[in-house]
Amino acid sequence: NTVAFASYCQLESKHNRPVAGYVNICPQSVSSKQSDIHSALATLKHEILHALGFSAGLYAFFLDDAGAPLTPRDAKSGKPPFNHQTNMYEPS
């Protein structure tokens, strides 16, 4: 039932911004009918945003306009707090 999926796969080290990502579209789930093109384009846009870093796994790493972290970081590791139940860094 999967139509498409995407994610970032490489982050740059200083600001944890995505520098590489992927989008996979499952061809058997995409219709070539003209009436379905709007839905297909919406799905593609949605997945591209995930590849660009708009993903729950990176929310804790977002920065403000001045480049300061929006979520407090650990002084030792420089990373936001990690939630072991969700397996994600926890945004503030």
N, C-alpha and C positions, 0 to 999 in steps of 0.2 A: 504493500500500500504506500510505499515511500515514493514521493514525486521527485524530491531533490534534497540534498543536504550540503552544508558548507561549514567551513571553520577557518581560522587562522592556523598556521603551522610553524611560523617562525616570528619571534619578537626581537626587536633590537634591544640591546642590553641597557642603555641609559634610561630610556623612558618607557620601556615595555610596550612599544607600539608595534603593531603587526607590520612586517615587511614582506610576508609571503602568506598566501592562503589558497584555498581551493574551493571549487564549486562542482558538485557532481549532480547532473540531471539524469534521471532514469528515463530513457527514451520510451519504454513501454508504457509509462505513466503520463506522457505528454500527448495531447491530441493535436492533430494538424488542422482541425476544423476552424474556420474563420471565427465562429462564434466563441471559441475557447481561447482565443489569442490574448484577451485581456487577463484572464486568470493565469495563463502561462507567463506573461510578462511580469505580473505582480509577484509570482513565485520566484522568478529569476532575480528581480530587484531585492526581494527579501533575503535570498541566499547570498547575494553579493555583499549586502550589508554585514552579514555574519563574517564573511571572509575579510572584510575591512576592519573587523574588531568590535562591531556592535554585538556583543555576546555577553551573557551573564558572567562568564568566566573572567572577563576583563574589567568589569565595572569597578572593582576595587582598585584598579591601576589608573583610572582616569585622572587627569590633571586639570587644574584650573587655567585661566588665561595667562597667568604668570609662570606656569610650569610647575607649580607646587601641587603635591598630592592632595586629592579631595578626601581620601581616607588616610587616617594616621598610619604611619609605618613603624615597624619595630626598629629600634635604634641599631640593633646588632645585625639583623638580616636585611634591613631596608625594604621589607615586604609588608603588606597589610596582614591582618590576622587571618589564619587559615581555619576554616570550619571543616572538621573531620567528618561530620555527619553528611554534609552536602558535597564534600570533596572540592570545594571552591574557596577562593579568597573572599572574605566577607567585606563588602562595601559598607561604609558608614551611612 
